[in-house]
Amino acid sequence: MRLTAIGRIVPAGLLAFAVAACSDTHTTTLTGGTGPSALSPVSASIGALTMAPEAPFVFESNVTTGARRSAKFNIIAAALQTVTMSSATVHLSDGSNLGGPSVTFPQATLTSQFGSTVVVAGTTRTFAFSPQFGPSATPHSLSATLLFVDTTGMSHSVFVSAPVR
């Protein structure tokens, strides 16, 4: 029996979903599928999320005051083919449609923080993040949009999310 591309993608997605369901990490939407597949060679999840207590915050000469938050979490990336993380945008959501503060890590910042951002084919890699956020309402979730580039130069966007406890 000859498998089509869909016949190979669906089992890979179901396997990735089953593995994610058995861990304390949270994986949500992946552009092009759920888990590494022929459409997207990389998947990711958020693990070990903690929020630090609020600290006093002053922004630009007391124009804005409020509470600053810091988060610590891991992004666990799994690759079917070698990819490089080229950017990450981390976002706190308070549950409203207005969103909340975000922090973007461009390629230069990621390289400075992690050295190499390569995830070798057939492996997983953990990236430990600890961004500082400006004032916002009490966050309900933390999400990240991750951009990976494969060895052919094709970009792959991955969105992950986890509840803030």
C-alpha beads as a LAMMPS data file, in Angstrom:
LAMMPS data file: protein, C-alpha beads

165 atoms
164 bonds

1 atom types
1 bond types

-500.0 500.0 xlo xhi
-500.0 500.0 ylo yhi
-500.0 500.0 zlo zhi

Masses

1 110.0

Atoms # bond

1 1 1 0.000 0.000 0.000
2 1 1 1.400 3.406 -0.989
3 1 1 1.145 6.190 1.620
4 1 1 0.307 9.689 0.461
5 1 1 1.768 12.764 2.113
6 1 1 -1.412 13.080 4.201
7 1 1 -1.095 9.417 5.216
8 1 1 2.342 10.170 6.648
9 1 1 1.456 13.524 8.230
10 1 1 -1.622 12.433 10.208
11 1 1 0.137 9.609 12.143
12 1 1 3.087 11.919 12.924
13 1 1 0.676 14.563 14.208
14 1 1 -1.230 12.051 16.341
15 1 1 2.033 10.747 17.808
16 1 1 3.191 14.284 18.668
17 1 1 -0.200 15.012 20.276
18 1 1 -0.048 11.808 22.369
19 1 1 3.495 12.542 23.557
20 1 1 2.592 16.140 24.480
21 1 1 -0.487 14.963 26.397
22 1 1 1.709 12.789 28.627
23 1 1 4.005 15.591 29.786
24 1 1 3.758 18.752 31.863
25 1 1 4.598 20.914 28.855
26 1 1 2.050 22.631 26.657
27 1 1 1.979 22.546 22.881
28 1 1 -0.733 24.265 20.913
29 1 1 -0.812 25.397 17.311
30 1 1 1.892 24.655 14.809
31 1 1 1.736 26.284 11.386
32 1 1 1.184 23.451 8.958
33 1 1 0.215 20.745 11.470
34 1 1 0.646 19.379 14.970
35 1 1 4.147 18.087 15.579
36 1 1 7.009 17.714 13.139
37 1 1 5.770 16.577 9.741
38 1 1 6.434 16.819 6.029
39 1 1 4.816 20.276 6.162
40 1 1 6.708 21.538 9.215
41 1 1 9.922 19.888 10.313
42 1 1 9.841 21.354 13.823
43 1 1 7.475 21.379 16.790
44 1 1 7.811 23.064 20.168
45 1 1 6.340 23.154 23.645
46 1 1 6.590 25.284 26.777
47 1 1 7.807 23.640 29.971
48 1 1 8.676 24.617 33.557
49 1 1 6.780 27.929 33.442
50 1 1 7.030 30.102 36.557
51 1 1 6.125 33.746 37.066
52 1 1 8.199 35.812 39.498
53 1 1 6.444 38.037 42.030
54 1 1 5.528 41.471 40.808
55 1 1 8.159 44.170 41.224
56 1 1 7.731 47.967 41.160
57 1 1 7.816 49.348 37.640
58 1 1 8.426 52.870 36.383
59 1 1 8.520 53.637 32.677
60 1 1 9.932 56.806 31.095
61 1 1 10.046 59.364 33.905
62 1 1 7.039 58.105 35.880
63 1 1 4.674 58.454 32.912
64 1 1 3.548 54.850 33.399
65 1 1 3.649 53.023 36.709
66 1 1 2.463 49.554 37.542
67 1 1 3.829 46.091 38.163
68 1 1 6.626 44.409 36.229
69 1 1 6.615 40.643 35.848
70 1 1 9.291 38.197 34.912
71 1 1 8.736 34.708 33.601
72 1 1 11.019 31.699 33.505
73 1 1 10.243 28.863 31.128
74 1 1 11.757 26.465 28.646
75 1 1 11.010 26.179 24.957
76 1 1 11.549 22.562 23.959
77 1 1 12.003 22.224 20.194
78 1 1 11.934 18.889 18.342
79 1 1 13.187 18.737 14.752
80 1 1 12.807 16.189 11.972
81 1 1 15.325 18.133 9.917
82 1 1 17.993 20.583 11.048
83 1 1 16.550 24.039 11.769
84 1 1 17.770 27.276 13.339
85 1 1 15.576 29.411 15.622
86 1 1 15.738 32.859 14.044
87 1 1 13.356 34.778 16.352
88 1 1 10.996 34.350 19.282
89 1 1 8.207 36.660 20.438
90 1 1 6.867 35.942 23.929
91 1 1 3.474 37.347 24.897
92 1 1 1.505 37.528 28.163
93 1 1 -2.266 37.409 27.790
94 1 1 -4.730 38.580 30.419
95 1 1 -7.666 36.794 28.763
96 1 1 -9.099 39.888 27.077
97 1 1 -8.940 40.518 23.379
98 1 1 -6.632 43.484 24.062
99 1 1 -3.585 41.297 24.548
100 1 1 -0.770 42.194 26.876
101 1 1 2.939 42.938 26.907
102 1 1 5.315 41.095 24.611
103 1 1 9.071 40.697 24.267
104 1 1 10.763 39.901 20.958
105 1 1 14.104 38.115 20.774
106 1 1 15.703 38.706 17.341
107 1 1 18.385 36.381 15.962
108 1 1 21.267 38.423 17.423
109 1 1 19.781 38.293 20.938
110 1 1 19.065 34.549 20.682
111 1 1 22.644 33.901 19.521
112 1 1 24.010 36.042 22.352
113 1 1 21.887 34.184 24.913
114 1 1 22.216 30.597 23.629
115 1 1 25.320 30.573 21.442
116 1 1 23.981 28.445 18.616
117 1 1 20.228 28.189 18.041
118 1 1 20.484 25.115 15.807
119 1 1 18.266 22.107 16.507
120 1 1 19.848 19.100 14.784
121 1 1 17.620 16.714 12.826
122 1 1 16.181 13.921 14.975
123 1 1 16.876 15.685 18.286
124 1 1 15.208 17.961 20.798
125 1 1 16.752 21.076 22.293
126 1 1 15.746 23.117 25.325
127 1 1 16.043 26.908 25.321
128 1 1 15.669 28.573 28.751
129 1 1 14.002 32.000 28.583
130 1 1 13.510 34.578 31.347
131 1 1 12.000 37.732 29.816
132 1 1 10.966 40.814 31.774
133 1 1 7.523 42.256 31.004
134 1 1 6.117 45.716 31.588
135 1 1 2.903 46.423 33.517
136 1 1 -0.272 44.552 32.619
137 1 1 -3.340 42.963 34.114
138 1 1 -2.875 39.578 35.806
139 1 1 -1.754 37.187 33.050
140 1 1 -3.761 34.046 32.266
141 1 1 -1.390 32.562 29.720
142 1 1 2.028 32.880 28.166
143 1 1 2.506 32.236 24.461
144 1 1 5.413 32.334 22.058
145 1 1 5.641 32.646 18.316
146 1 1 8.863 31.005 17.168
147 1 1 10.396 31.350 13.727
148 1 1 12.695 28.568 12.543
149 1 1 14.634 28.409 9.268
150 1 1 15.592 25.065 7.729
151 1 1 18.752 24.309 5.750
152 1 1 17.034 25.228 2.456
153 1 1 16.151 28.703 3.778
154 1 1 12.441 27.960 4.230
155 1 1 10.831 29.572 7.311
156 1 1 8.587 27.643 9.704
157 1 1 6.449 29.465 12.267
158 1 1 5.454 27.666 15.464
159 1 1 2.988 28.992 18.077
160 1 1 2.994 27.549 21.608
161 1 1 1.008 28.508 24.683
162 1 1 0.732 27.544 28.355
163 1 1 -1.531 28.689 31.193
164 1 1 -0.050 30.803 33.976
165 1 1 -0.741 29.145 37.309

Bonds

1 1 1 2
2 1 2 3
3 1 3 4
4 1 4 5
5 1 5 6
6 1 6 7
7 1 7 8
8 1 8 9
9 1 9 10
10 1 10 11
11 1 11 12
12 1 12 13
13 1 13 14
14 1 14 15
15 1 15 16
16 1 16 17
17 1 17 18
18 1 18 19
19 1 19 20
20 1 20 21
21 1 21 22
22 1 22 23
23 1 23 24
24 1 24 25
25 1 25 26
26 1 26 27
27 1 27 28
28 1 28 29
29 1 29 30
30 1 30 31
31 1 31 32
32 1 32 33
33 1 33 34
34 1 34 35
35 1 35 36
36 1 36 37
37 1 37 38
38 1 38 39
39 1 39 40
40 1 40 41
41 1 41 42
42 1 42 43
43 1 43 44
44 1 44 45
45 1 45 46
46 1 46 47
47 1 47 48
48 1 48 49
49 1 49 50
50 1 50 51
51 1 51 52
52 1 52 53
53 1 53 54
54 1 54 55
55 1 55 56
56 1 56 57
57 1 57 58
58 1 58 59
59 1 59 60
60 1 60 61
61 1 61 62
62 1 62 63
63 1 63 64
64 1 64 65
65 1 65 66
66 1 66 67
67 1 67 68
68 1 68 69
69 1 69 70
70 1 70 71
71 1 71 72
72 1 72 73
73 1 73 74
74 1 74 75
75 1 75 76
76 1 76 77
77 1 77 78
78 1 78 79
79 1 79 80
80 1 80 81
81 1 81 82
82 1 82 83
83 1 83 84
84 1 84 85
85 1 85 86
86 1 86 87
87 1 87 88
88 1 88 89
89 1 89 90
90 1 90 91
91 1 91 92
92 1 92 93
93 1 93 94
94 1 94 95
95 1 95 96
96 1 96 97
97 1 97 98
98 1 98 99
99 1 99 100
100 1 100 101
101 1 101 102
102 1 102 103
103 1 103 104
104 1 104 105
105 1 105 106
106 1 106 107
107 1 107 108
108 1 108 109
109 1 109 110
110 1 110 111
111 1 111 112
112 1 112 113
113 1 113 114
114 1 114 115
115 1 115 116
116 1 116 117
117 1 117 118
118 1 118 119
119 1 119 120
120 1 120 121
121 1 121 122
122 1 122 123
123 1 123 124
124 1 124 125
125 1 125 126
126 1 126 127
127 1 127 128
128 1 128 129
129 1 129 130
130 1 130 131
131 1 131 132
132 1 132 133
133 1 133 134
134 1 134 135
135 1 135 136
136 1 136 137
137 1 137 138
138 1 138 139
139 1 139 140
140 1 140 141
141 1 141 142
142 1 142 143
143 1 143 144
144 1 144 145
145 1 145 146
146 1 146 147
147 1 147 148
148 1 148 149
149 1 149 150
150 1 150 151
151 1 151 152
152 1 152 153
153 1 153 154
154 1 154 155
155 1 155 156
156 1 156 157
157 1 157 158
158 1 158 159
159 1 159 160
160 1 160 161
161 1 161 162
162 1 162 163
163 1 163 164
164 1 164 165
